[in-house]
Amino acid sequence: MIFGLFLILSISIVGYSLAILARKKGTGTENTKIFIVLICSMVTWVVITLLEDPAILKEGAIKSLVKIDYVIAPLMSYFFLLFCLSFPEKITGRASLKKALLFLPTSFFILLPSLGLVVGEVVVSDRVVNISAGKFYWWYTAYHFVYAGLAFLYLILKYRILKGFQKTQLLYVIIGIFLTTIFFISTNLLVPLIPRVAYFSKVGLYGIFFFLGFTTYAILRYRLMDIRVVIRRGTVELFTILTLVFLYAFLLFLISPVAQKAALIAVGTSFFIVALSIFRPLRTFYEKITNQYFFSELYQSEKILKGIAKKLTTIIESERLLVLIADTIFEALKPGKIGILIFNPERGIFELKKSINFKKENIPLLTKEDVFINYLFTSKEPLVLSEIKLQTMKEKDEKRKDNLKKVAKEMERMEVALALPLIVRDILSGVILLSKKMSEEPYSKEDISLLSSLSSQASIAIANAQLYDETKEKRDVLEKFYKVTVGRELKMAELKKEIERLRAEEKEETSD
């Protein structure tokens, strides 16, 4: 009973907190509002289902909750379908008409449970709630399958149409919804009809966290984590934990026939200590295997960007350094275009010093007063076009909103998806411009983190290279000046000798 109440309280706190978080931090668009309603209906349904426990409530209360349970479920399917229609954006019009048409069957199936036409008889025995199907139970079940099928159909259609940031958002939602739907449908519609295993129907309730977790992350986070990174990390952790579990089970299998209870406890404690000591090496071992055989492309990208640090310290010429930076980023992430702007203090502008596919005519003469440069210097963080657009939607201050719009417009005009500042001694000395990737995938959280580290190292290397270039230029000027000066002195000495020679000849002629 205590565990059940604790579980109910935990799910309520987590679920409703996510709804509040989405309300405060979300974009405020229609899909966010629908998602909030969906969260509340799902959490309420889960809490009611968990309360249907003989250890918590009496039989009469449980029977009432079962009816409420089956009334709320059609609303969940309805809002679930609406969310899939609107997230991340609509692909067809007439939204109001569709909402009304979809609500007609929903209202019908909301009414049926209260009339006893979905659930026949509710029997509480052996601390298990068993139900029998009513006349319309399978129609009720079909309704959920149809709405879930329509929702997935729209998601698949959108996934094929959308690109970049929105496509990655949608991928997270699809994964969360798929896992949740499998849990819900299999355990809450089919299992309750089998008396001997009816108790396990509550297992499906935990599936709610798949949908809530993945979808909330997709809505709230601007810099989405690369889904490949999620899978890679999950695979490594899973293999590590399974290995430890297998070793522990095998150890118990060997010693349990001959060991006493106290000995088993001691072995378990000892194994726990050993597991803590070998967890990291074991995890590293699986990480190397997954990187080599399953995620080699992703691993190579990370390796390329991390490996440039040593090369940056070996090159002192600016031109070669900029070529190295641009080529490395291009090889690792495959952006369509790369441009590196360096500030020229004499002219007071940022000049395009290195370009891959960027044309000079597309990059204006930017000064420190330019809205794009000013915003980049103020934030001192990478600027992501998709983030700027989302921030514009959320911003309430009109002045800031107008400024964000100008920044986004400038980035779109230059075809820049990501801008990385090059900061040296709190001064913006340059900017690395990247267009969208050739693959149309958005820049992930990991991409931006690696690029930020690279830009920090590149800032110092470029500053040192510029200092070297200035020193070399001054040296060349001094050498030229020295050569000119020495040359003049030699000519003057020769001229002096020639004058003295002529004077000597003149004296000889006069004496004659």
Secondary structure, DSSP 8 states (H G I E B T S, - for coil): -HHHHHHHHHHHHHHHHHHHHHHHHS--SHHHHHHHHHHHHHHHHHHHHHH--TTTS-HHHHHHHHHHHHHHHHHHHHHHHHHHHHSS--SSS-HHHHHHHHHHHHHHHHHHHHTTSSEEEEEEETTEEEEEE-TTHHHHHHHHHHHHHHHHHHHHHHHHH--HHHHHHHHHHHHHHHHHHHHHHIIIIIGGGSGGGGGGGGGGGGGHHHHHHHHHHHHH-SS---HHHHHHHHHHHHHHHHHHHHHHHHHHHHHTTT--HHHHHHHHHHHHHHHHHHHHHHHHHHHHHHHHHTSHHHHHHHHHHHHHHHHHTT---HHHHHHHHHHHHHHHH-BS-EEEEEEETTTTEEEEEEEEB--GGGS--B-TTSHHHHHHHHH-S-EEHHHHHHHHHH---HHHHHHHHHHHHHHHHHT-SEEEEEEETTEEEEEEEE--BTT-----HHHHHHHHHHHHHHHHHHHHHHHHHHHHHHHHHHHHHHHHHHHHHHHHHHHHHHHHHHHHHHHHHHH-
